[in-house]
Amino acid sequence: MANYRTVYDETTRTWHGPTVQHLFNPEASMGQIMLEVLSRSPDRCTRDDVKHAEDFMKETGSEESFVAPYLGDSKKTLAAILCSSGTSGAHKGVQVTHTACMHMTIWTRFNATPEVHFNFSALYWTTGFGSMLTPFCSGAVRLITRKPFNEEQFLEAVEKYHAKVIFLPTAYANAMMAHPRMKTADLSSIKFLALGGSHVPEELRDRIDALLAPTGGRSVNAYGSSENGTCAMDMIRKRKPGAIGPLMPNAMVRIVDDDGNRLGVGEQGEILTKAIVDFGGYYGNEEASRSAIDSDAFFRTGDIGYIDEEGFLYLIDRKKDIFKYRNYHVSPSDLEAIIMRIDGVQEVCVAGILDTQDATDVPAAVIVKRPDSRLDASQVRSIVDGQVSDFKRLRGGVYFVAELPKTQTGKVMRRKVIEMITRMNQHPDKC
């Protein structure tokens, strides 16, 4: 799409993605739309080893009298309750309206081909639920598995079922790239390997792109939330180092400081997002629903970032994850990016832990090594300390573990990592 670009309104200090009309009537319910699509093209929605969609279209004798029920205003009528990320506490139930559901499919305007889609996300996550709606727009096939993520299952989806469009959380993608079979597996079917759910290291994208480029595939960086859907992605525009990408169609973004003042181009602050459909709130939690948005109904993501002069969004870190060492702000993702480039590192999580003697937080790194790695803590500290300012040095130590605690969607739970460090410091003999 030649005119796919982000527009900045300097008066309101708001960035807008390209304006795109809905693929379907926004006033209709999701059921009405699916029924209409199935009536026209029943062969476009199938499932392996399950009833073909055509079976549901067989005559019953009551077709002429059937009318899809009116459920109310589709912009306000609840269609689904999905899970929030849960990285900062218990999961909340995100209320999704019928119109919001159909808006999830807007990106298929730019990739509307009958390809095979695959991810490990369950239906109660936005990535899983949203990808189930894709076949009704593009005729794509959606591979479904009840199994949790594992490397062999991923390779089967690619080699046996020729998956072309795949989404993986950053941690899962990193695990795949460490798998020995990735160098010999047939990955030629992959067109887009979308990454998201947490900060995506450039080093990881470099390795993926080098692996997929010979057969025409590439990585895609995506950013969004359960509350407002995908906000930015670089599927259409070329990759820009460090950036997520331009804003998605109909998306709006503001960057604000700690006092809620709107910031301009290149200025770092909290990312606020708004879709064409307002956030529906959290089920049974009015207080959290109110605090999640500002007076203009922009959703507070809790992420720190900025937008450059070309309209590309950059993610710095989670607001709650950034900590201070003697009044200097330390971003864990900055240190993680350096550590991920060290040979032998498979995964890493950096967190601030309290130094009781100096009464300040200090950076600590928890690392999962690759199976054949002989990396030790002194090597890591030496490499990192040689590349960063004094206040970013790993004064909290370097720890090696078998695995990092993650949510069901593959996001590292930083608060659990801090608990791990505390236990290891209290019981070093059990580490």
C-alpha positions as a Markdown table, in Angstrom:
| # | Residue | x | y | z |
|---|---|---|---|---|
| 1 | Met | 0.0 | 0.0 | 0.0 |
| 2 | Ala | 1.9 | 3.0 | -1.3 |
| 3 | Asn | 0.2 | 5.6 | 1.0 |
| 4 | Tyr | 0.6 | 3.6 | 4.2 |
| 5 | Arg | 1.9 | 6.1 | 6.6 |
| 6 | Thr | 1.4 | 7.6 | 10.0 |
| 7 | Val | 0.1 | 11.2 | 10.1 |
| 8 | Tyr | 1.0 | 13.6 | 13.0 |
| 9 | Asp | -1.6 | 16.2 | 14.1 |
| 10 | Glu | 0.6 | 18.9 | 15.7 |
| 11 | Thr | -2.4 | 20.7 | 17.1 |
| 12 | Thr | -3.6 | 17.8 | 19.2 |
| 13 | Arg | -0.2 | 16.1 | 19.4 |
| 14 | Thr | -1.8 | 12.9 | 18.1 |
| 15 | Trp | -0.6 | 10.3 | 15.6 |
| 16 | His | -3.1 | 8.6 | 13.3 |
| 17 | Gly | -2.7 | 5.5 | 11.2 |
| 18 | Pro | -4.2 | 5.4 | 7.7 |
| 19 | Thr | -8.0 | 5.8 | 7.6 |
| 20 | Val | -9.5 | 2.6 | 6.2 |
| 21 | Gln | -13.2 | 1.6 | 5.9 |
| 22 | His | -14.4 | -1.5 | 7.7 |
| 23 | Leu | -14.4 | -4.7 | 5.6 |
| 24 | Phe | -17.9 | -5.4 | 6.9 |
| 25 | Asn | -20.9 | -3.4 | 8.2 |
| 26 | Pro | -19.8 | -2.2 | 11.6 |
| 27 | Glu | -23.4 | -2.2 | 12.8 |
| 28 | Ala | -23.8 | -5.9 | 12.2 |
| 29 | Ser | -23.0 | -8.6 | 14.8 |
| 30 | Met | -20.2 | -11.0 | 14.4 |
| 31 | Gly | -22.6 | -13.9 | 13.9 |
| 32 | Gln | -24.5 | -12.1 | 11.1 |
| 33 | Ile | -21.3 | -11.4 | 9.3 |
| 34 | Met | -20.0 | -14.9 | 9.5 |
| 35 | Leu | -23.3 | -16.3 | 8.4 |
| 36 | Glu | -23.3 | -14.0 | 5.3 |
| 37 | Val | -19.7 | -15.1 | 4.4 |
| 38 | Leu | -20.5 | -18.8 | 4.8 |
| 39 | Ser | -23.6 | -18.4 | 2.7 |
| 40 | Arg | -21.4 | -17.0 | -0.1 |
| 41 | Ser | -18.3 | -19.1 | 0.2 |
| 42 | Pro | -18.7 | -22.2 | 2.4 |
| 43 | Asp | -15.5 | -23.6 | 1.2 |
| 44 | Arg | -13.5 | -20.8 | 2.6 |
| 45 | Cys | -13.7 | -21.9 | 6.2 |
| 46 | Thr | -12.6 | -25.4 | 7.0 |
| 47 | Arg | -11.0 | -27.5 | 9.8 |
| 48 | Asp | -9.0 | -30.6 | 9.4 |
| 49 | Asp | -10.7 | -33.8 | 10.7 |
| 50 | Val | -13.8 | -31.8 | 11.7 |
| 51 | Lys | -17.0 | -31.1 | 9.9 |
| 52 | His | -16.6 | -29.1 | 6.7 |
| 53 | Ala | -18.3 | -25.7 | 6.8 |
| 54 | Glu | -20.5 | -26.9 | 3.9 |
| 55 | Asp | -22.1 | -29.4 | 6.4 |
| 56 | Phe | -23.5 | -26.5 | 8.4 |
| 57 | Met | -25.1 | -25.0 | 5.2 |
| 58 | Lys | -27.3 | -28.0 | 4.4 |
| 59 | Glu | -31.0 | -27.3 | 4.0 |
| 60 | Thr | -33.1 | -27.7 | 7.1 |
| 61 | Gly | -36.4 | -26.4 | 5.7 |
| 62 | Ser | -36.5 | -23.3 | 7.7 |
| 63 | Glu | -34.1 | -21.2 | 5.7 |
| 64 | Glu | -36.7 | -18.8 | 4.3 |
| 65 | Ser | -38.0 | -17.9 | 7.7 |
| 66 | Phe | -34.7 | -17.6 | 9.5 |
| 67 | Val | -33.5 | -14.1 | 10.4 |
| 68 | Ala | -30.3 | -13.5 | 12.3 |
| 69 | Pro | -31.4 | -11.9 | 15.6 |
| 70 | Tyr | -30.6 | -8.3 | 16.4 |
| 71 | Leu | -28.3 | -8.2 | 19.4 |
| 72 | Gly | -28.2 | -4.4 | 19.9 |
| 73 | Asp | -25.7 | -1.8 | 19.1 |
| 74 | Ser | -22.7 | -3.7 | 17.9 |
| 75 | Lys | -20.3 | -1.1 | 19.2 |
| 76 | Lys | -21.5 | -1.7 | 22.7 |
| 77 | Thr | -22.8 | -5.3 | 22.6 |
| 78 | Leu | -20.4 | -7.8 | 24.2 |
| 79 | Ala | -19.1 | -10.5 | 21.9 |
| 80 | Ala | -16.2 | -12.0 | 23.9 |
| 81 | Ile | -14.2 | -11.7 | 27.1 |
| 82 | Leu | -10.5 | -12.2 | 26.5 |
| 83 | Cys | -7.6 | -12.3 | 29.0 |
| 84 | Ser | -5.3 | -9.3 | 29.7 |
| 85 | Ser | -1.6 | -10.1 | 29.6 |
| 86 | Gly | -1.2 | -10.8 | 33.3 |
| 87 | Thr | 2.4 | -9.6 | 33.4 |
| 88 | Ser | 1.7 | -7.2 | 36.3 |
| 89 | Gly | -0.7 | -9.3 | 38.3 |
| 90 | Ala | -3.9 | -11.4 | 37.9 |
| 91 | His | -5.5 | -11.6 | 34.5 |
| 92 | Lys | -8.4 | -9.2 | 33.9 |
| 93 | Gly | -11.3 | -10.0 | 31.6 |
| 94 | Val | -11.2 | -7.7 | 28.6 |
| 95 | Gln | -14.7 | -7.0 | 27.2 |
| 96 | Val | -14.7 | -7.1 | 23.4 |
| 97 | Thr | -17.7 | -5.8 | 21.4 |
| 98 | His | -18.9 | -7.2 | 18.0 |
| 99 | Thr | -17.5 | -4.2 | 16.1 |
| 100 | Ala | -14.1 | -4.5 | 17.9 |
| 101 | Cys | -14.0 | -8.2 | 16.9 |
| 102 | Met | -14.4 | -7.3 | 13.2 |
| 103 | His | -11.9 | -4.5 | 13.5 |
| 104 | Met | -9.3 | -7.1 | 14.5 |
| 105 | Thr | -9.4 | -8.3 | 10.8 |
| 106 | Ile | -8.6 | -4.9 | 9.3 |
| 107 | Trp | -5.0 | -5.8 | 8.5 |
| 108 | Thr | -6.1 | -8.5 | 6.1 |
| 109 | Arg | -6.8 | -5.7 | 3.6 |
| 110 | Phe | -3.0 | -5.7 | 3.1 |
| 111 | Asn | -2.5 | -9.5 | 3.1 |
| 112 | Ala | -5.8 | -10.8 | 1.8 |
| 113 | Thr | -4.6 | -14.1 | 0.4 |
| 114 | Pro | -5.7 | -17.7 | 1.3 |
| 115 | Glu | -2.6 | -18.6 | 3.2 |
| 116 | Val | -2.0 | -20.9 | 6.2 |
| 117 | His | -1.9 | -19.1 | 9.5 |
| 118 | Phe | -0.5 | -20.6 | 12.7 |
| 119 | Asn | 0.2 | -19.6 | 16.3 |
| 120 | Phe | 0.1 | -21.3 | 19.7 |
| 121 | Ser | -2.2 | -18.7 | 21.3 |
| 122 | Ala | -5.3 | -20.0 | 23.0 |
| 123 | Leu | -8.7 | -18.6 | 22.1 |
| 124 | Tyr | -8.9 | -16.5 | 25.2 |
| 125 | Trp | -5.9 | -14.4 | 24.1 |
| 126 | Thr | -6.2 | -11.6 | 21.5 |
| 127 | Thr | -3.7 | -13.2 | 19.2 |
| 128 | Gly | -5.5 | -16.5 | 19.2 |
| 129 | Phe | -9.0 | -15.1 | 19.0 |
| 130 | Gly | -8.2 | -12.6 | 16.3 |
| 131 | Ser | -6.5 | -15.1 | 14.1 |
| 132 | Met | -9.6 | -17.2 | 14.2 |
| 133 | Leu | -11.5 | -14.4 | 12.5 |
| 134 | Thr | -9.1 | -14.2 | 9.6 |
| 135 | Pro | -10.5 | -17.0 | 7.4 |
| 136 | Phe | -13.8 | -15.0 | 7.2 |
| 137 | Cys | -12.0 | -12.2 | 5.5 |
| 138 | Ser | -9.2 | -13.7 | 3.4 |
| 139 | Gly | -10.0 | -17.3 | 3.0 |
| 140 | Ala | -6.9 | -18.2 | 5.0 |
| 141 | Val | -6.6 | -21.6 | 6.7 |
| 142 | Arg | -6.0 | -21.4 | 10.5 |
| 143 | Leu | -4.1 | -24.3 | 12.0 |
| 144 | Ile | -5.2 | -25.2 | 15.5 |
| 145 | Thr | -3.4 | -27.1 | 18.1 |
| 146 | Arg | -4.3 | -27.9 | 21.7 |
| 147 | Lys | -0.7 | -28.6 | 22.6 |
| 148 | Pro | 1.4 | -25.9 | 24.3 |
| 149 | Phe | 4.4 | -24.4 | 22.6 |
| 150 | Asn | 7.2 | -26.8 | 21.7 |
| 151 | Glu | 9.8 | -26.7 | 19.0 |
| 152 | Glu | 8.8 | -29.9 | 17.2 |
| 153 | Gln | 5.2 | -28.8 | 17.0 |
| 154 | Phe | 6.3 | -25.5 | 15.4 |
| 155 | Leu | 8.4 | -27.4 | 12.8 |
| 156 | Glu | 5.5 | -29.7 | 12.0 |
| 157 | Ala | 3.3 | -26.8 | 11.3 |
| 158 | Val | 5.8 | -25.3 | 8.9 |
| 159 | Glu | 7.1 | -28.5 | 7.2 |
| 160 | Lys | 3.9 | -30.6 | 7.1 |
| 161 | Tyr | 1.2 | -27.9 | 6.8 |
| 162 | His | 3.3 | -25.2 | 5.1 |
| 163 | Ala | 2.4 | -22.4 | 7.5 |
| 164 | Lys | 3.1 | -19.0 | 5.9 |
| 165 | Val | 1.9 | -16.4 | 8.4 |
| 166 | Ile | 3.1 | -17.2 | 12.0 |
| 167 | Phe | 2.9 | -15.3 | 15.3 |
| 168 | Leu | 5.3 | -16.2 | 18.1 |
| 169 | Pro | 6.0 | -14.4 | 21.4 |
| 170 | Thr | 9.5 | -13.1 | 21.6 |
| 171 | Ala | 10.6 | -15.8 | 24.1 |
| 172 | Tyr | 9.2 | -18.6 | 21.9 |
| 173 | Ala | 10.9 | -17.2 | 18.8 |
| 174 | Asn | 14.2 | -17.1 | 20.7 |
| 175 | Ala | 13.8 | -20.7 | 21.8 |
| 176 | Met | 13.1 | -21.7 | 18.2 |
| 177 | Met | 16.2 | -20.0 | 16.9 |
| 178 | Ala | 18.3 | -22.0 | 19.5 |
| 179 | His | 16.9 | -25.3 | 18.3 |
| 180 | Pro | 19.4 | -27.3 | 16.3 |
| 181 | Arg | 16.9 | -28.3 | 13.6 |
| 182 | Met | 16.2 | -24.8 | 12.6 |
| 183 | Lys | 19.4 | -24.7 | 10.4 |
| 184 | Thr | 18.3 | -27.8 | 8.4 |
| 185 | Ala | 14.4 | -27.5 | 8.5 |
| 186 | Asp | 12.5 | -26.6 | 5.4 |
| 187 | Leu | 11.3 | -23.1 | 6.3 |
| 188 | Ser | 10.6 | -22.0 | 2.7 |
| 189 | Ser | 6.8 | -21.7 | 3.3 |
| 190 | Ile | 7.2 | -18.9 | 5.9 |
| 191 | Lys | 6.3 | -15.5 | 4.5 |
| 192 | Phe | 5.9 | -13.5 | 7.7 |
| 193 | Leu | 7.1 | -14.5 | 11.2 |
| 194 | Ala | 5.4 | -12.0 | 13.4 |
| 195 | Leu | 6.9 | -11.3 | 16.8 |
| 196 | Gly | 5.4 | -9.5 | 19.8 |
| 197 | Gly | 4.2 | -9.7 | 23.4 |
| 198 | Ser | 7.3 | -8.1 | 24.7 |
| 199 | His | 10.4 | -6.2 | 23.6 |
| 200 | Val | 11.8 | -7.7 | 20.4 |
| 201 | Pro | 15.7 | -7.6 | 20.3 |
| 202 | Glu | 17.2 | -6.4 | 17.1 |
| 203 | Glu | 19.7 | -9.3 | 17.4 |
| 204 | Leu | 16.8 | -11.8 | 17.3 |
| 205 | Arg | 15.3 | -10.2 | 14.2 |
| 206 | Asp | 18.7 | -10.2 | 12.5 |
| 207 | Arg | 19.0 | -14.0 | 13.0 |
| 208 | Ile | 15.5 | -14.7 | 11.9 |
| 209 | Asp | 15.8 | -12.5 | 8.8 |
| 210 | Ala | 19.1 | -14.1 | 7.8 |
| 211 | Leu | 17.4 | -17.5 | 8.1 |
| 212 | Leu | 14.3 | -16.7 | 6.1 |
| 213 | Ala | 15.5 | -14.2 | 3.5 |
| 214 | Pro | 16.9 | -16.8 | 1.1 |
| 215 | Thr | 13.3 | -18.1 | 0.5 |
| 216 | Gly | 11.6 | -14.7 | 0.6 |
| 217 | Gly | 10.5 | -14.7 | 4.3 |
| 218 | Arg | 11.1 | -12.1 | 7.0 |
| 219 | Ser | 10.3 | -11.1 | 10.5 |
| 220 | Val | 7.5 | -8.7 | 11.4 |
| 221 | Asn | 7.4 | -6.6 | 14.6 |
| 222 | Ala | 3.9 | -6.1 | 16.1 |
| 223 | Tyr | 2.8 | -4.1 | 19.1 |
| 224 | Gly | -0.6 | -4.0 | 20.7 |
| 225 | Ser | -2.8 | -5.0 | 23.6 |
| 226 | Ser | -5.8 | -7.1 | 24.5 |
| 227 | Glu | -7.6 | -3.9 | 25.3 |
| 228 | Asn | -7.1 | -2.1 | 21.9 |
| 229 | Gly | -5.8 | -4.7 | 19.5 |
| 230 | Thr | -2.7 | -4.3 | 17.3 |
| 231 | Cys | -1.5 | -0.7 | 17.2 |
| 232 | Ala | 1.7 | -0.8 | 15.1 |
| 233 | Met | 3.4 | -3.2 | 12.8 |
| 234 | Asp | 6.0 | -3.2 | 10.0 |
| 235 | Met | 4.3 | -5.7 | 7.7 |
| 236 | Ile | 3.8 | -3.2 | 5.0 |
| 237 | Arg | 6.7 | -0.8 | 5.4 |
| 238 | Lys | 10.3 | -2.0 | 5.4 |
| 239 | Arg | 12.0 | -2.8 | 8.7 |
| 240 | Lys | 13.6 | 0.1 | 10.4 |
| 241 | Pro | 16.2 | -0.8 | 13.0 |
| 242 | Gly | 14.9 | -0.4 | 16.6 |
| 243 | Ala | 11.4 | 0.5 | 15.5 |
| 244 | Ile | 8.2 | -1.5 | 15.7 |
| 245 | Gly | 6.7 | 0.1 | 12.6 |
| 246 | Pro | 4.1 | 2.6 | 11.5 |
| 247 | Leu | 0.6 | 2.7 | 13.1 |
| 248 | Met | -2.1 | 0.3 | 12.0 |
| 249 | Pro | -5.2 | 1.5 | 10.1 |
| 250 | Asn | -7.5 | 3.6 | 12.2 |
| 251 | Ala | -5.2 | 3.5 | 15.2 |
| 252 | Met | -4.4 | 6.6 | 17.2 |
| 253 | Val | -1.4 | 7.2 | 19.6 |
| 254 | Arg | -0.4 | 9.9 | 22.0 |
| 255 | Ile | 2.8 | 10.0 | 24.0 |
| 256 | Val | 2.5 | 11.7 | 27.4 |
| 257 | Asp | 4.8 | 12.5 | 30.4 |
| 258 | Asp | 4.2 | 11.5 | 34.0 |
| 259 | Asp | 1.8 | 14.5 | 34.4 |
| 260 | Gly | -0.3 | 13.6 | 31.4 |
| 261 | Asn | 1.1 | 16.3 | 29.2 |
| 262 | Arg | 1.3 | 15.4 | 25.5 |
| 263 | Leu | 4.7 | 15.1 | 24.0 |
| 264 | Gly | 5.9 | 15.6 | 20.4 |
| 265 | Val | 8.0 | 13.8 | 17.8 |
| 266 | Gly | 11.0 | 12.0 | 19.3 |
| 267 | Glu | 10.1 | 12.6 | 22.9 |
| 268 | Gln | 9.9 | 9.6 | 25.2 |
| 269 | Gly | 6.8 | 9.0 | 27.4 |
| 270 | Glu | 4.0 | 6.6 | 28.1 |
| 271 | Ile | 2.3 | 5.3 | 25.0 |
| 272 | Leu | -1.5 | 5.9 | 25.0 |
| 273 | Thr | -3.6 | 4.1 | 22.3 |
| 274 | Lys | -7.0 | 4.4 | 20.9 |
| 275 | Ala | -8.8 | 2.3 | 18.3 |
| 276 | Ile | -11.7 | 3.2 | 16.1 |
| 277 | Val | -13.8 | 1.3 | 18.7 |
| 278 | Asp | -13.5 | 2.4 | 22.3 |
| 279 | Phe | -12.0 | 0.1 | 24.9 |
| 280 | Gly | -14.9 | -2.0 | 26.3 |
| 281 | Gly | -13.6 | -2.1 | 29.9 |
| 282 | Tyr | -12.8 | -5.0 | 32.2 |
| 283 | Tyr | -15.5 | -7.4 | 33.1 |
| 284 | Gly | -16.7 | -6.9 | 36.7 |
| 285 | Asn | -14.0 | -4.3 | 37.5 |
| 286 | Glu | -15.2 | -0.8 | 37.0 |
| 287 | Glu | -12.4 | 0.8 | 39.0 |
| 288 | Ala | -9.7 | -0.8 | 36.8 |
| 289 | Ser | -11.8 | 0.1 | 33.7 |
| 290 | Arg | -11.9 | 3.8 | 34.7 |
| 291 | Ser | -8.2 | 4.0 | 35.6 |
| 292 | Ala | -7.1 | 2.3 | 32.3 |
| 293 | Ile | -8.2 | 5.2 | 30.1 |
| 294 | Asp | -7.7 | 9.0 | 30.2 |
| 295 | Ser | -10.4 | 11.7 | 29.7 |
| 296 | Asp | -10.3 | 11.2 | 26.0 |
| 297 | Ala | -10.7 | 7.4 | 26.2 |
| 298 | Phe | -7.1 | 6.8 | 25.3 |
| 299 | Phe | -5.8 | 3.5 | 26.8 |
| 300 | Arg | -2.9 | 3.8 | 29.2 |
| 301 | Thr | -0.5 | 1.0 | 28.0 |
| 302 | Gly | 2.0 | 1.4 | 30.8 |
| 303 | Asp | 4.7 | 1.2 | 28.1 |
| 304 | Ile | 7.4 | 3.8 | 27.5 |
| 305 | Gly | 8.2 | 4.7 | 23.9 |
| 306 | Tyr | 8.3 | 7.4 | 21.2 |
| 307 | Ile | 7.4 | 8.1 | 17.6 |
| 308 | Asp | 10.0 | 9.4 | 15.1 |
| 309 | Glu | 9.7 | 11.9 | 12.3 |
| 310 | Glu | 8.6 | 9.1 | 9.9 |
| 311 | Gly | 5.8 | 8.0 | 12.1 |
| 312 | Phe | 7.5 | 4.8 | 13.3 |
| 313 | Leu | 6.7 | 3.7 | 16.9 |
| 314 | Tyr | 9.5 | 2.7 | 19.2 |
| 315 | Leu | 9.1 | 0.7 | 22.4 |
| 316 | Ile | 11.6 | 1.4 | 25.2 |
| 317 | Asp | 10.3 | -0.6 | 28.1 |
| 318 | Arg | 7.4 | -1.2 | 30.5 |
| 319 | Lys | 7.0 | 1.9 | 32.7 |
| 320 | Lys | 6.9 | -0.3 | 35.8 |
| 321 | Asp | 10.1 | -2.2 | 34.8 |
| 322 | Ile | 12.3 | 0.9 | 34.5 |
| 323 | Phe | 14.1 | 1.5 | 37.8 |
| 324 | Lys | 16.5 | 4.0 | 39.3 |
| 325 | Tyr | 20.1 | 3.5 | 40.3 |
| 326 | Arg | 21.0 | 6.6 | 42.4 |
| 327 | Asn | 18.6 | 8.8 | 40.5 |
| 328 | Tyr | 19.6 | 7.4 | 37.1 |
| 329 | His | 16.9 | 5.7 | 35.1 |
| 330 | Val | 17.8 | 2.1 | 34.0 |
| 331 | Ser | 15.9 | 0.4 | 31.2 |
| 332 | Pro | 16.2 | -3.4 | 31.5 |
| 333 | Ser | 15.7 | -3.9 | 27.7 |
| 334 | Asp | 18.8 | -1.8 | 27.0 |
| 335 | Leu | 20.9 | -4.3 | 29.0 |
| 336 | Glu | 19.1 | -7.3 | 27.7 |
| 337 | Ala | 19.8 | -6.3 | 24.1 |
| 338 | Ile | 23.6 | -6.3 | 24.9 |
| 339 | Ile | 23.5 | -9.6 | 26.8 |
| 340 | Met | 21.5 | -11.3 | 24.0 |
| 341 | Arg | 24.4 | -10.6 | 21.6 |
| 342 | Ile | 26.8 | -12.6 | 23.9 |
| 343 | Asp | 27.6 | -16.0 | 22.4 |
| 344 | Gly | 26.0 | -18.7 | 24.5 |
| 345 | Val | 23.0 | -16.8 | 25.8 |
| 346 | Gln | 19.6 | -18.2 | 24.9 |
| 347 | Glu | 17.4 | -16.0 | 27.1 |
| 348 | Val | 17.9 | -13.2 | 29.6 |
| 349 | Cys | 15.9 | -11.0 | 32.0 |
| 350 | Val | 17.3 | -8.0 | 33.7 |
| 351 | Ala | 15.7 | -6.5 | 36.8 |
| 352 | Gly | 16.4 | -4.0 | 39.5 |
| 353 | Ile | 17.0 | -5.5 | 42.9 |
| 354 | Leu | 17.4 | -3.6 | 46.1 |
| 355 | Asp | 20.9 | -3.0 | 47.5 |
| 356 | Thr | 20.1 | -2.5 | 51.2 |
| 357 | Gln | 23.5 | -1.0 | 51.9 |
| 358 | Asp | 23.3 | 1.8 | 49.3 |
| 359 | Ala | 19.4 | 2.0 | 49.5 |
| 360 | Thr | 19.1 | 1.9 | 45.8 |
| 361 | Asp | 18.1 | -0.6 | 43.0 |
| 362 | Val | 20.9 | -2.2 | 41.1 |
| 363 | Pro | 20.8 | -4.1 | 37.8 |
| 364 | Ala | 20.9 | -7.9 | 37.9 |
| 365 | Ala | 20.8 | -10.3 | 35.0 |
| 366 | Val | 19.2 | -13.8 | 35.0 |
| 367 | Ile | 20.4 | -15.9 | 32.1 |
| 368 | Val | 19.4 | -19.1 | 30.4 |
| 369 | Lys | 22.5 | -20.5 | 28.6 |
| 370 | Arg | 22.4 | -22.5 | 25.5 |
| 371 | Pro | 23.1 | -26.2 | 26.1 |
| 372 | Asp | 26.7 | -26.2 | 24.9 |
| 373 | Ser | 27.7 | -22.9 | 26.5 |
| 374 | Arg | 30.4 | -22.5 | 29.0 |
| 375 | Leu | 29.7 | -18.9 | 29.7 |
| 376 | Asp | 30.3 | -17.7 | 33.3 |
| 377 | Ala | 29.2 | -14.7 | 35.3 |
| 378 | Ser | 32.5 | -12.9 | 35.1 |
| 379 | Gln | 32.5 | -13.0 | 31.3 |
| 380 | Val | 29.0 | -11.5 | 31.2 |
| 381 | Arg | 29.8 | -8.7 | 33.6 |
| 382 | Ser | 33.0 | -7.9 | 31.8 |
| 383 | Ile | 31.3 | -7.6 | 28.4 |
| 384 | Val | 28.4 | -5.6 | 29.7 |
| 385 | Asp | 30.3 | -3.3 | 31.9 |
| 386 | Gly | 32.6 | -2.5 | 29.0 |
| 387 | Gln | 29.7 | -1.2 | 26.9 |
| 388 | Val | 27.6 | 0.8 | 29.3 |
| 389 | Ser | 27.7 | 3.8 | 31.5 |
| 390 | Asp | 28.7 | 3.3 | 35.1 |
| 391 | Phe | 25.1 | 3.5 | 36.4 |
| 392 | Lys | 24.1 | 0.5 | 34.2 |
| 393 | Arg | 26.7 | -1.9 | 35.4 |
| 394 | Leu | 25.5 | -5.3 | 36.6 |
| 395 | Arg | 26.1 | -4.5 | 40.3 |
| 396 | Gly | 23.2 | -6.8 | 41.2 |
| 397 | Gly | 25.0 | -9.9 | 39.8 |
| 398 | Val | 24.6 | -12.4 | 37.1 |
| 399 | Tyr | 22.6 | -15.6 | 37.7 |
| 400 | Phe | 22.1 | -18.7 | 35.6 |
| 401 | Val | 18.9 | -20.7 | 35.6 |
| 402 | Ala | 17.4 | -23.6 | 33.7 |
| 403 | Glu | 14.4 | -21.5 | 32.6 |
| 404 | Leu | 12.7 | -18.1 | 33.1 |
| 405 | Pro | 9.1 | -17.9 | 34.6 |
| 406 | Lys | 6.6 | -17.0 | 31.8 |
| 407 | Thr | 3.0 | -16.3 | 31.4 |
| 408 | Gln | 0.9 | -18.7 | 29.2 |
| 409 | Thr | 1.6 | -16.4 | 26.2 |
| 410 | Gly | 5.3 | -16.6 | 26.6 |
| 411 | Lys | 6.0 | -13.3 | 28.4 |
| 412 | Val | 8.7 | -13.3 | 31.0 |
| 413 | Met | 7.3 | -12.4 | 34.4 |
| 414 | Arg | 9.8 | -10.0 | 35.7 |
| 415 | Arg | 8.4 | -9.9 | 39.2 |
| 416 | Lys | 8.9 | -13.6 | 39.5 |
| 417 | Val | 12.4 | -13.2 | 38.3 |
| 418 | Ile | 13.1 | -10.8 | 41.1 |
| 419 | Glu | 11.7 | -13.4 | 43.5 |
| 420 | Met | 14.1 | -16.0 | 42.0 |
| 421 | Ile | 17.0 | -13.6 | 42.6 |
| 422 | Thr | 15.9 | -13.1 | 46.2 |
| 423 | Arg | 15.7 | -16.8 | 46.9 |
| 424 | Met | 19.1 | -17.4 | 45.2 |
| 425 | Asn | 20.7 | -14.7 | 47.4 |
| 426 | Gln | 19.1 | -16.2 | 50.6 |
| 427 | His | 20.0 | -19.8 | 49.7 |
| 428 | Pro | 23.1 | -19.7 | 47.5 |
| 429 | Asp | 23.9 | -23.3 | 48.3 |
| 430 | Lys | 20.6 | -24.4 | 46.5 |
| 431 | Cys | 21.3 | -22.5 | 43.3 |
